[in-house]
């Protein structure tokens, strides 16, 4: 497939103009138009509707762009990657994960590395679970961090579990249930609950907790983002079921995480393409384990809800 065709397609979509896209890529508008026609012929899709001198995405074009945007974005990074290879630079991490893991694990690990004097640059990318697995397998990223089991059994990946986190109920510290050492699913009946929408991983886990107890309480507040769930709890809208990784409590925050009465744990792993790993990646994993160790030492309840898996 012609890479120039893909590049001009993305530029037209993002810039909204064939003329502007062609100027940016230093080709003539007629050449840009031919590249678009070549791409449409190769794909068997009509990507743009032509209205006089304007191009507008068709329904097929819009879907193609949404499904391939991460690939198209990667094309723009190829020059930087090749430059790094030519210069033999090994100080850039490209990580991919979900948003709560980026906030709860990756960000504080990077801070720790910087304080240790490790020189590096970093791209933190947030993708869907399928995207994390697929893009790591395609070597678009150095590695990913994800909960297991994996969903895409087709891809070839090295999976290294490093952490288990106990599930619990996140709530304001002045909530009546905060005085309990553990919380049973029955305790949550009648409480306002905040959760992800059905079909997302943490919602599935919450539903399993309740169905295991023969319960199906209403959930009045739903969202598509785990960090938003945590914020809604922080703002006093309701309670949620999460672990200390995805529901990380910062020092001084008026929140508590009380473990479920029934012991339930989530396992997290790094996932890597097959083959050798650069030293910087190994430094990150070591610093991440050190960060988790420091977190466990900060308070007994944290130590009881996080446990490292031996390397």
N, C-alpha and C positions, 0 to 999 in steps of 0.2 A: 504494500500500500504506500502511496506517495506521501512522504512526511510533509512536504510543502503544502499539499492539499489539506492535510489535517490542520496545519498551522494557520493557514489562511481562513479555514472554516472557524477555528476558535477565535481568531482576531475579529472576524466579521461579527460574531455573536457578542463578544465582550465590548467591542467598540461601537457597534451599531451601524457601521458604514463600510461598504466595500472599498470606497476610495481611501478612507483613512487607514483601513487595514493594509491595503496595497502599499501606501506610502510608508507605513511602519516597517514592512518587510522588504521595501525597496524593489518592488516589481510594479509593472503597469496595471491599471484596472482591468484591461482586457486579458492580460495573463492571469490575473487573480480570478476573473470570471471563468476562464478555461479550466483552472485548477479545481474550482468548485464543481463545474460540470463533470470533470474527470472523476472526482470523488463520488458524486451522485451516481454516475454510471457504474463505478466499481462496487458501490454498496447496494445498488438497486433501490435507492430511496430518493425521494424528492425532499431535499433539505430546506430549500428556500422557495417561497412564492415571490415571483418577480412582479413588482408594481412600478412601471416606468423605470426609474433609475434606482429604486429602493429594493432591498432584499429583506424579506420577513421570514422568520422561521416558520416552517409548517409544523403540524403536529408530529410528523415523523422526525423532522429536524430537531424539535425541542426534546423529544424523548432520546434521540441519539446523543445529543449534547449532554443531557443529564446523566445518561448511563456511562458516558466515556469521559466526562470532564476531568476526572483524576488522571486518566491516561494522557489526555491532551495537555493538562498542566505539566505533566512530567516531561513532555517534549521540550517545553521551555527551559527545563532544568538540565537538559543534556549537555549544553555548552559548558555550564558550570561544572558538571561532573567530569567532562573530558579535560577541562582546565585543571581541576584538582588532580586528576590522574597524571597529567603531564608534569605538574609541579610536585608530584609525589607527596601531596598533603594528606595527612591522616588525622586531622584534628576536627573533623566535622561529623557529628552524630545526626542521623536521620531516624527519628523514632516515630512510631505510630501506635495509637492506643485509643481508648474511649475517653471522653472528657473528664469523668470523675477520677480516673486513674492518672490522667495528665496533671490534675490539680492536687490529688492526694498523695501521689508517689513520685512522679517524674519531676515536677517543679521543685520540691524540697531536696531531691537528690541532686539536681543540677546546682542548686545553691550550695550544697555541701561540697560538691566537686570544686566549685569556684573558690570557696573559702580554703580548700586544701591546696590551692595554687595550681590546679590542673588546667592547662590551657586548652580550650576547645570552643567550637561553634556548634550550634544545634538547631535543627528544624524539628518542631513538635507538631505532628499531624494527627488530626482527629478523624477517624473513619468509623463506619459501621463495623460490626463484628466480621461480616463476610469480607468487607474491604480490607480490614486489618490482616486477615489470614491470606487473602489472595495477593495483596500487594507485597507482603513480606516474601511470599513464595516466589514472586516475580522479581525480587531483589530491588524493588523500588525504594525500600527502606532497609536500614541496617538490621533492625529487629523491632518486634512489637511486644507489648505487655497486654495480657488478656486473661480473663478467667477461663478455666477449663471445665468441661471438655470442649474441644474445638467443634465447630459446626461443619466445616468444609473438609470432609474426609479425603477428598481427591488430592489436595495439594500436599507436596512433600516438604515437611518442616521438621526442624529439631525443636522439641518442646521440653522446657526445663522448669518444672514447678519450683517456686522459691518461697512461697508464702501461703499460709492459711489464715483466714480471718473469720471470726465467729459472727454469726448473724444476731442482730438484736433490734430493739425498738428505740428509735431516735425520738427524743422529746425534749421540751423545755425543762430546765432543771427544777422549776417550781411546780411541775405537773404532779398530781397525786400519785401516779404510778412510779415516779422517780425514786420514791422511798423504798421500793421493792428491790431485792437483789436480782431477781429474774422476773420475766413477764411471760405469762401464758397467753396463747391465742384468745382464750375466753376472756381475758382481762381487756382485750381491745374491742370487744363487742360493745357498741354504743358510743365508742370514741370516734371523733372525726379522723378520717384517714386520708393521707396523701400518697399517691402512687404514680408510677408510669402507666401508660396505656397498655391494654392487653396485647400480648405478643412480644413485648420487650422483656429482656432477661430478668431484671429485678422484679417486674410485675409477676412473671411466672413463679419466681421464688416466693413472693408474698402469697400468691394464690395457693401454692403447695403447702405453705404453713397452715393456712386456714382450712383447706380441704382435708388435710391430714387430721384436723381436729373436728371434722364434720361441720365446719362453719362456712358461711359465705356472706360476710358483712358487706353492707354498701360502702363504696369508696366515692365520696362526693367530689374529690379534687384529683384530677389527673393531668399529666403533662407528658411530653416526649423526652424530657431531659432530667437525668438524675441530679445534676447540680441545682436545677430549679426545684425539684422535690425537697432537697435539703434546705433551700432558702425558704420555702413555704413553711417548713417545720420551724425554722429559725424565727420566722415572723409570727408564729403562734397559730397557724391555720389548722394544724392537725399533727398526727403522728405518722411515722412510716417505719417499715422494716428494711434494714440495710446493714452493712457491716462497717467496721471502723476504717476501711480503706476508702470506700465510696461515700461514706458519711463522716469523713474526718472532722474532728472537733478541734478547733484551734484553741490554744491556751487562753483562758479567761472567757470563752464563749459560754453563755448561759444555756448549754445543752448537755444532755447526758445520753449515753447509749447503754441500755440495760439488756443483757443477753436474754435470749429466749429460754424458757424453761427446758424445752427440748433442744439438746445440743445440735446445732447446725452450723457447718463451716463452708466457706467458699475458698477454692484453691486458685491461686494466681500463678501464672507462668510467663517466662520470656519465650518468645518464639523467634526462630532464626532460620534463614536459608541454610541449606546444607553446605558444609565447608568451613574453612578457617575463618576466625573472627579477629578483627583488629584489636590492638591493645586498648584503644579508647573505649571500645564497647565493653571489654572486660573491666576496665576501671569504673564504668558506669554501674555495672551489675554489683561490683564490690561496694561502691559507695551507696547503692540502694539498700543493700543488706545492712550496712552500717547505720543508715538512717532509720531503718526499721528497728534495729537493736536499740538505738537511742530512744525511739518512741516507746518501746516496751519498758525501758528503764524509767520513763517519766512518771508512771503511776501504776499501781497494782492492777487497776481495772483494764488498763491498756495491755499490760503483760498477759492478762487472762483472755484477751480477745484477739491477739496477734501471735502467731508462732511461725518462726522461720523453718523452712525445710532445708535440711543439710544439703550443701552443694555436692 
